[in-house]
């Protein structure tokens, strides 16, 4: 009988979350208690400190969060702090029931080996917004006041203090995805590993499939990412405008004489994995290059690989948009056929209709708006002295039309060392009210939200503490992302449970 009572008590306590003694890497918490059908109001009471006696708990200032169910999201004040909490049920008969006291601790917010990083907000016209910002540089989720509410914990074999984190964002399923140097990962809000891109993939005959730039979970539960493929490519000497010369890297030009030969070329791929880690669909730029290359002209001294650096899968219309930075183009690829629908970015020169000029250059983060228009983060580094631009473009509806800009915005209060020779990253997210969240590219450290009337509604800069000068200095991140609705937030907090990885 005693054993049965003990087991019953343990089982009951296990239904409460955070579990007793939990150590959390977040202070925005999803509290769970056993369901009761007779509940009219459920209240979570939270006190700072570790309290074992009810009197001590009740005489301490408490935060209260109420709801109609026993799942309630609440926020505690700080990291590196002990807390005590309990559940208070009000039933439909007017009775009040109080649970036992439970305890958890929030972990210290890491300074990391790279030093302390913060998000400093300089303007906020959205004080009541439930919008949150993921920063891959600081590895945090912040509210619009710049206060961290979650951080990416160290995960054995995945995330270490010196790991390079990219593309940190919430998925459609409420999980959190990100990339390290060459792999994509999916975790839940609690930091448990759910999925990872496989090692020793035989798709390109490399020991590791070099995934890069962007990693996204799809609506069907599959995963899509960019990859790299190294192939031997024929190199034929011709005039500087010969299309094949464009794909030859400067190193290859130095190593090969000016005659017919073969060089190693880096091409981009798109890979779709199922839950078991099998490649179920792919697209290779090498298969399409000859058809693509005819429109590109470039002097030998400016030869680069095409550098695939971003994608968006329009799942409803079965189209993938692929950004190729070094040729200033976005390719529109039909899925699953893999056929090239169109190449976007070039416009005809009025003086010579056989030549193309660049509508944008060194672009990053191509996205589709709610109206089906194309968003591009234009690094604009080809134009000396020009700042990055956010561009919204109307796609051509027939062969006579061209891609044309219908809205653009240039943020001029940049913080950081301007460079016309080197840029990296940048991101755009359209919010539910059609305003736009933007994170600038390196070397700038700015993030902002701007509406269609070009009014900046929220403005911030990411900064790093500089020990030699004892000052905060702006620093760049690769890409920031955003949680823009309560529904999206709740889906992430309640999240997916840990699964067994094979």
Secondary structure by P-SEA (a helix, b strand, c coil): caaaaaaaaaaaaaacccccccccccccccccccccccccbbbbbbbccccccaaaaaacbbbbbbccccbbbbbcccccbbbbcbbbbbcccbbbbbccccbbbbcccccccccbbbbbbcccccccccbbbbbccccbbbcccccccccccccccccccccccccccccccccccccccccccccccccccccccccccccccccccccccbbbbccccbbbbbbbbbbbbbbbbccccccccccccaaaaaacccccbbbbbbbbbbbbbccccccccccccccccccccccccccccccccccccccccccccbbbbbbbccccbbbbbcccccccccccccccccccccbbbbccccccbbbbccccbbbbbccccccccccbbbbbbbccccccccccccccccccccccccccccccccccccccccbbbbbbcccccccccccccccccbbbbbbbbbccccbbbbbccccccccccaaaaaaaaacccccccc
